Amino acid sequence: MATDQSSPQDNLPLTRADLTVALKDLLKEVAELIQPLQNQLTEIKLSLEKTNKTAESALSMGAALQIQVQDIQNEDKRTNLRLAHLETMAAQSNLNFRGIPESEREGGDLKQLLMNWLSEELNLEELNMGEGHVLNILKAYRRGAAKSAARTFPRDIVATFSDLHTRNMILVGARRKGFINYQNSQILVLPDLPSEVLQARKLLKNVTSALQQQNISYKWINLITLQVTIQGKIYRASDEEAGHIILQALEAMAQRDPAKAPVKRRHPFNGTPSPVLAVPVKK
């Protein structure tokens, strides 16, 4: 028969001191288990803080780079405009004639062809050319590659006049007539401008078309800035947003005076009417 070998002391109730010691031992064991987790959490927190600092630094660098890129783009734009201005100065005695039919026999006769034709079409005496002044073109050539089946319209002719005054008077005379004729074709006479300037002005094509339809004079300043006076107020535009303000001013003027509403104009090449002006208004 088994006998109980436990001592009488083992059956004694636990005292407060015993419970305190046991609880301390338990807390020590739990602390030893938790400590590695706390260390891992501390490492994760430090890693996150480092990542946040790296991200903030990257964002700051990105913002700085974005500003640098914008500055470079702005400087590139200014440089292109300066180059365009220099090209314009170099070509200030040039005019562009658009719509003159091409001929295989024209060859080097373009200068004489233009001088004879302009003398017939424009009244040079009324253009303040100056007493005894003789119309003289130094050179004339077709712009672009030779005629091809893919081309719908004839290439432009670029003509260099002997002096700026003659060039300006020819341009004034052509603008007074609107279109001048050559062999039953309506010809446009335009300043010879760099492609960068033409591209910038193209953004305001709807504005200049609206002004032309209402017979309102305008001019270009700094090559790409449109300036116009509407009912005594001067407007300037070099982008579409500023151009929209001019269109709003035109619409307001038309509403006050319906007689100034735009009319249809015909295209000089295909004879089809241009669209009637529709001025958008932001609501």
Secondary structure as UniProt FT lines:
FT   HELIX           8..11
FT   HELIX           16..90
FT   TURN            91..93
FT   STRAND          94..98
FT   TURN            104..105
FT   HELIX           107..109
FT   HELIX           110..121
FT   HELIX           124..127
FT   TURN            131..132
FT   STRAND          137..142
FT   TURN            149..150
FT   STRAND          157..161
FT   HELIX           164..177
FT   STRAND          180..182
FT   TURN            183..184
FT   STRAND          185..191
FT   HELIX           195..202
FT   TURN            203..204
FT   HELIX           205..213
FT   TURN            214..215
FT   STRAND          218..221
FT   TURN            222..224
FT   STRAND          225..230
FT   TURN            231..232
FT   STRAND          233..237
FT   HELIX           240..256
FT   HELIX           258..260
FT   TURN            268..270
//
